[in-house]
Amino acid sequence: MPISIDEFESRDAERRETNAERVVRFLARNRERAYKAIEIAEATDINENSIHPVLNRLEERGLVRHKEPYWAVGDLEAARDAIVFSSTVEFLDDELGPESREKWMTAARQGGENDE
C-alpha cells in the first residue's frame, strides 16, 4: 500500500530501534525464560536470517547467554546499562543533532595543528 510523500519524508527523521536493542529489551522483559533463536526472531519481528549474527554479537558483549539451542538475557546490569546508553544517545541526537564523523575528524586534525 502506498504512503504519502510527507510520511515517506518523515521516516528518515524517526529513530528506529536496532535489532540488538529489540533483542535485549525482549529478553530483559522476559528474563525468567530462555528462547530459541527463531522464537526471539518472531517475537521481535527480526528476519530469521539476521537473528543469529545479532545474538552472537550480544553474547560477545555479555548481554545474552547461550546454551544450545536456547538464549536468555545475560548480565542484567550490563543489559540495563546498554539500554540506558542507547536511550541517552537517542535523546542527545534529538536535542543536539546526530554526531558527524567528518566534523570529529576535522576537529581532531585542527587540534593537532594548534598543538605545534
Salt bridges, closest charged atoms under 4 A:
GLU7 OE2 - ARG11 NH2 3.24
GLU17 OE2 - ARG25 NE 2.48
GLU21 OE2 - ARG15 NH2 2.81
GLU68 OE1 - HIS66 NE2 3.14
GLU90 OE1 - ARG15 NH1 3.89
GLU102 OE2 - ARG109 NH2 3.32
